[in-house]
Amino acid sequence: MTAARTLVSPTQLRSRTGRTVYWTVLLLTLLAFVFAFLFPFYWAVTGAMKSSEELAQVPPTLVPNEWHPETFATAWREIDLGKYLLNTVIVAGGAWAIQLAVDVPAAYALSKLRPRFGNLVLGMMLSTLMLPATALLVPTYLTVSDVPLFGVNLLNTPAAIWLPAAANAFNIFVLKRFFDQIPDELLEAATIDGAGPVRTLWTIVLPISRPILAVVSIFAVVTAWKDFIWPLLVLQDPATQTLSVLLQRIAPDMPLNLLVAGLVLTSLPMIAVYLVFQKQILAGLSAGSIKG
Amino acid sequence: MPKPMSTRFLLRSAKPSAAPEGARGRSTGRRRNRGPRRALPRTVTAYGLLSAALVCFALFSWYPIVRGVLLSFQQVNFVDAPEWVGLENFQRLFSDPLFGVAWRNTLMFTGLALLLGFAIPFLTAVLLNELRHARTFFRLVVYLPVMLPPVVTALLWRWFYDPGPGLFNEVLGTLGLPALSWLDSSDTAMLSLVLVATWANMGTTTLIYLAALQTIPGELYEAAELDGAGIWKRLRHVTIPQTRFVLLVLLLLQIVATMQVFTEPFVMTGGGPDNSTVTVLLLLYRYAFVYNDFGSASAMSLLLFVALGVFSAAYLRLTTRRES
């Protein structure tokens, strides 16, 4: 395997001591990673399966004395996780759909149609990135509770999360940057064949843009799933809350094993997403855009 | 709600930058040749496609910006019309003893988070870049915590920190070290929060550094080696200068993100013990949603914005200029 030259020289590595040091370091790093990043998951999953008494026992046990896998089912039932999972799916799915529906046409218009004052609009959008998100917490909350012109109260509805999420300058910027790279000749050809701008967007630009759409989609869903402070503010009605908001609300009164089981069940969807889409997620990190 | 800018960022050399200038200039020229008769419907279509985004930005971003500034100087109770009170909100904040505490705690969090969250991922990335085996495993695993919802992480760690049957004191005990009081003592509570935050977010930074390290041309290391530079000198004179841009961008981002810390103190300590983990945002939350004093809360946001605006602006300038 010919790897790129890095800090340590290959000659050093090939020497006897070099090899010993390398394998020692590799082994230690592996151990450190397993302990730091996998062991907490093991601890949580097995912790959820301990009995309440065992969970409170000092010192804690590494392997449960008794296994209670039914705790997961109990937690699901008692916490009514299904309902809150559905709430979270609606919030995250809607945020994803609306972000794509709003940001893709906007980025396309700014990139390919280059309207008058387009740069001004882009600049005004990008300048919102300068504001730390929390600086807008209060005024956005008040706006959502009584949307000007429309006069509706979006509190305790998923739209309170969907619509502000669509005003995402970062998505527009990343998408525009990708669209900029699509040769104009390709779109001209479509125009000559009689396709209008919208049809061109749908039949030519979108299929080419699949990689960037995947990245934007994944990050939109993950961000919405992970978000806490905004849903905490706008979803105060317990019936509408997402998993994160629910968990912090019930944490003080929940038996620990049920709570931990709930935490594990809540993380599973995101871990599944990660395992399925790890290529896109890690590529999205290093190839251009990331949001967390 | 626009997400915290925590990790938004664009990497310099991972990808050739956008369309070459020439191509862009050419098509602008072509458009000009078509004349205003064709440009106008194009602009109309463009604004049609932009309309949804414009409405969303206007309602949920631009308008709140203006309103936030106005609110800082107003008193609102939602019964009477908002009353202009000048600097009264700011005066109220400054006379609140918790205000200074919150800023001190936040700066402490940011300082510690930079110390750990900057150094650990960088060193990890340098280390991983040298390792030729199990690369996929390292990458996969270091990013795993990033996928957990912060509330889940915070609640899990609160349990790990438990002075009784908690995982960490058990580990310390196994290693023959004395138990710590973690979240229960005002001396260690903030550090405990920084540790969670670092663990939860280091995957992102590590992988970004790793990507940056992989763009360093190997010849530079070879040349340095021929000049007799040892590993430390190569790290100091090749690795660090070559990743300077990414280091700078992540430094700015981390300052902006960590100054807005909220979830960890809210979920794990509620600001205690002894107010040692009351952060600016936690206090802001109390002003707005516990005391219903939206004016003072907005004044606090404004102060936070002023404190962070410089870093955000520098970040935005750096990244957009590099990319376009």
Contacts between the chains, C-beta under 8 A, distances in Angstrom:
chain1	res1	chain2	res2	distance
A	1	B	132	6.7
A	3	B	132	5.7
A	4	B	214	6.9
A	4	B	218	5.3
A	5	B	218	2.7
A	5	B	219	7.5
A	5	B	221	5.5
A	5	B	222	6.2
A	6	B	129	5.5
A	6	B	130	5.6
A	6	B	213	7.5
A	6	B	216	7.9
A	6	B	218	7.0
A	6	B	221	6.6
A	7	B	126	6.7
A	7	B	129	7.2
A	7	B	130	6.0
A	7	B	221	6.3
A	7	B	231	6.2
A	7	B	234	5.6
A	7	B	235	6.2
A	7	B	238	7.8
A	7	B	239	6.2
A	8	B	130	5.3
A	8	B	231	6.5
A	9	B	221	7.2
A	9	B	222	7.8
A	9	B	225	5.6
A	22	B	131	8.0
A	25	B	127	7.4
A	25	B	130	7.8
A	25	B	131	7.4
A	26	B	131	5.6
A	26	B	133	5.9
A	26	B	134	7.2
A	29	B	127	6.3
A	29	B	128	7.5
A	29	B	131	6.5
A	29	B	138	7.4
A	30	B	134	6.3
A	30	B	137	7.8
A	33	B	137	7.6
A	33	B	138	6.1
A	33	B	141	5.4
A	33	B	142	6.9
A	34	B	141	7.8
A	36	B	199	7.2
A	37	B	141	4.6
A	37	B	142	6.2
A	37	B	144	5.6
A	37	B	145	6.4
A	38	B	141	6.3
A	38	B	144	7.8
A	40	B	145	8.0
A	40	B	156	6.7
A	40	B	160	7.0
A	40	B	167	7.7
A	41	B	144	7.6
A	43	B	160	7.4
A	43	B	167	5.6
A	44	B	156	5.7
A	47	B	159	7.6
A	55	B	165	6.7
A	56	B	164	7.2
A	56	B	165	5.8
A	57	B	165	5.9
A	58	B	164	5.2
A	58	B	165	5.1
A	59	B	165	7.2
A	59	B	170	5.4
A	59	B	173	6.9
A	60	B	165	4.6
A	60	B	166	7.5
A	60	B	167	6.8
A	60	B	170	5.5
A	101	B	52	7.1
A	102	B	52	4.5
A	102	B	53	5.0
A	102	B	56	5.9
A	103	B	53	6.4
A	105	B	49	3.9
A	105	B	50	7.2
A	105	B	52	7.1
A	105	B	53	7.5
A	106	B	49	6.5
A	106	B	50	5.0
A	106	B	52	7.3
A	106	B	53	3.6
A	106	B	54	7.8
A	108	B	49	6.4
A	109	B	45	7.5
A	109	B	46	4.0
A	109	B	47	7.4
A	109	B	49	4.0
A	109	B	50	4.9
A	110	B	46	7.6
A	110	B	50	7.2
A	113	B	42	5.3
A	113	B	43	7.4
A	113	B	45	6.2
A	113	B	46	3.8
A	113	B	49	7.3
A	114	B	28	7.4
A	114	B	31	6.9
A	114	B	42	8.0
A	114	B	46	7.4
A	115	B	42	6.8
A	115	B	43	4.1
A	115	B	46	3.4
A	115	B	47	6.0
A	115	B	50	7.4
A	116	B	39	7.6
A	116	B	43	5.1
A	118	B	46	6.9
A	121	B	50	6.8
A	121	B	54	7.4
A	124	B	57	7.5
A	124	B	62	7.1
A	125	B	53	7.6
A	125	B	57	6.0
A	126	B	316	6.8
A	126	B	320	6.7
A	127	B	316	7.9
A	128	B	2	6.6
A	128	B	57	7.1
A	128	B	61	4.8
A	128	B	62	7.4
A	128	B	65	7.4
A	129	B	2	7.8
A	129	B	5	6.5
A	129	B	8	7.2
A	129	B	312	7.1
A	129	B	316	5.5
A	130	B	309	6.3
A	130	B	312	4.4
A	130	B	313	5.2
A	130	B	316	5.5
A	131	B	2	7.6
A	131	B	65	6.7
A	131	B	305	6.2
A	131	B	309	7.6
A	131	B	312	7.0
A	132	B	4	6.9
A	132	B	5	6.8
A	132	B	256	5.8
A	132	B	259	7.3
A	132	B	260	5.6
A	132	B	304	6.3
A	132	B	305	6.2
A	132	B	308	4.7
A	132	B	312	6.4
A	133	B	1	6.5
A	133	B	2	5.1
A	133	B	3	5.9
A	133	B	4	4.3
A	133	B	5	6.8
A	133	B	260	6.9
A	134	B	4	6.9
A	134	B	260	4.7
A	134	B	262	7.3
A	134	B	281	5.6
A	134	B	284	7.2
A	134	B	301	6.7
A	134	B	304	6.5
A	135	B	68	6.7
A	135	B	301	4.5
A	135	B	302	7.2
A	135	B	304	5.8
A	135	B	305	4.0
A	135	B	308	7.6
A	136	B	1	7.4
A	136	B	2	7.1
A	136	B	61	7.3
A	136	B	64	4.9
A	136	B	65	6.7
A	136	B	68	6.1
A	136	B	301	7.3
A	137	B	1	7.6
A	137	B	284	7.2
A	137	B	288	7.4
A	137	B	297	8.0
A	137	B	301	6.6
A	138	B	68	6.6
A	138	B	71	6.7
A	138	B	284	7.7
A	138	B	288	5.2
A	138	B	294	5.6
A	138	B	297	4.9
A	138	B	298	5.0
A	138	B	301	6.0
A	139	B	63	7.9
A	139	B	64	3.8
A	139	B	65	7.4
A	139	B	67	4.2
A	139	B	68	3.9
A	139	B	71	6.0
A	139	B	298	6.6
A	139	B	301	7.9
A	140	B	1	6.0
A	140	B	60	6.0
A	140	B	61	8.0
A	140	B	64	4.4
A	141	B	288	7.5
A	142	B	64	7.9
A	142	B	67	7.0
A	142	B	71	7.7
A	142	B	294	6.7
A	143	B	59	6.5
A	143	B	60	6.5
A	143	B	63	6.3
A	143	B	64	5.3
A	143	B	67	6.8
A	144	B	60	7.4
A	147	B	59	6.2
A	148	B	59	6.8
A	148	B	63	6.6
A	149	B	59	7.7
A	161	B	1	7.2
A	163	B	56	5.8
A	163	B	59	7.3
A	163	B	60	5.9
A	164	B	1	4.5
A	164	B	2	7.0
A	164	B	56	7.5
A	164	B	60	4.1
A	164	B	61	7.6
A	165	B	1	6.8
A	165	B	2	7.9
A	166	B	52	7.3
A	166	B	53	7.1
A	166	B	56	4.4
A	166	B	60	7.9
A	167	B	2	6.6
A	167	B	53	7.3
A	167	B	56	4.2
A	167	B	57	4.6
A	167	B	59	7.8
A	167	B	60	4.8
A	167	B	61	4.4
A	168	B	2	6.5
A	168	B	3	7.9
A	169	B	2	7.5
A	169	B	57	7.9
A	169	B	61	7.9
A	170	B	8	5.3
A	172	B	53	6.8
A	173	B	320	7.5
A	174	B	10	8.0
A	177	B	18	5.5
A	177	B	323	6.4
A	177	B	324	7.0
A	180	B	18	4.7
A	180	B	19	4.8
A	180	B	24	7.5
A	181	B	18	6.0
A	181	B	19	5.5
A	183	B	23	7.3
A	184	B	23	7.4
A	184	B	27	4.6
A	184	B	30	7.8
A	196	B	45	7.6
A	197	B	42	7.5
A	197	B	45	5.0
A	197	B	46	7.8
A	197	B	49	7.4
A	198	B	45	7.5
A	198	B	49	7.4
A	201	B	49	7.8
A	222	B	147	6.9
A	223	B	3	5.3
A	225	B	149	6.4
A	226	B	147	8.0
A	226	B	148	7.8
A	226	B	149	4.7
A	226	B	150	6.2
A	227	B	1	7.6
A	227	B	3	7.0
A	228	B	149	7.0
A	228	B	150	5.7
A	228	B	151	5.2
A	228	B	262	7.9
A	228	B	263	5.0
A	229	B	262	5.4
A	229	B	263	6.7
A	229	B	266	8.0
A	229	B	281	8.0
A	229	B	285	7.9
A	230	B	1	4.0
A	233	B	289	6.9
A	243	B	149	7.0
A	244	B	149	4.9
A	244	B	150	7.5
A	244	B	151	4.1
A	244	B	152	7.3
A	245	B	151	7.7
A	247	B	151	5.5
A	247	B	152	6.8
A	247	B	155	6.3
A	248	B	151	5.2
A	248	B	154	7.9
A	248	B	155	7.1
A	248	B	266	7.5
A	248	B	267	5.1
A	251	B	155	5.6
A	251	B	267	7.6
A	256	B	159	6.9
A	259	B	155	6.9
A	260	B	156	7.4
A	260	B	159	6.8
A	263	B	152	4.9
A	263	B	155	5.7
A	263	B	156	5.7
A	266	B	149	6.5
A	266	B	152	5.5
A	267	B	147	7.5
A	267	B	148	5.1
A	267	B	149	7.0
A	267	B	152	5.3
A	270	B	147	4.4
A	270	B	148	6.7
A	270	B	149	7.0
A	271	B	144	7.2
A	271	B	147	6.0
A	271	B	148	7.9
A	273	B	147	7.2
A	274	B	143	7.4
A	274	B	144	7.0
A	274	B	147	4.6
A	278	B	140	6.2
A	278	B	143	8.0
A	281	B	143	7.4
A	282	B	139	6.1
A	282	B	143	6.9
A	282	B	207	6.5
A	285	B	143	7.9
A	285	B	204	6.9
A	285	B	207	5.1
A	285	B	208	6.5
A	285	B	211	7.2
A	286	B	11	6.3
A	286	B	14	5.5
A	286	B	207	6.4
A	286	B	208	7.0
A	286	B	210	7.6
A	286	B	211	3.5
A	287	B	11	7.4
A	287	B	14	5.2
A	287	B	15	5.6
A	288	B	10	6.1
A	288	B	11	6.6
A	288	B	14	6.7
A	288	B	15	5.8
A	289	B	8	7.7
A	289	B	10	6.4
A	290	B	7	5.5
A	290	B	8	7.0
A	290	B	9	6.5
A	290	B	204	6.7
A	290	B	208	7.5
A	291	B	3	6.1
A	291	B	6	7.8
A	291	B	7	6.3
A	291	B	8	5.1
A	292	B	6	5.2
A	292	B	7	3.8
A	292	B	8	8.0
A	292	B	146	6.2
A	292	B	201	7.1
A	292	B	204	5.4
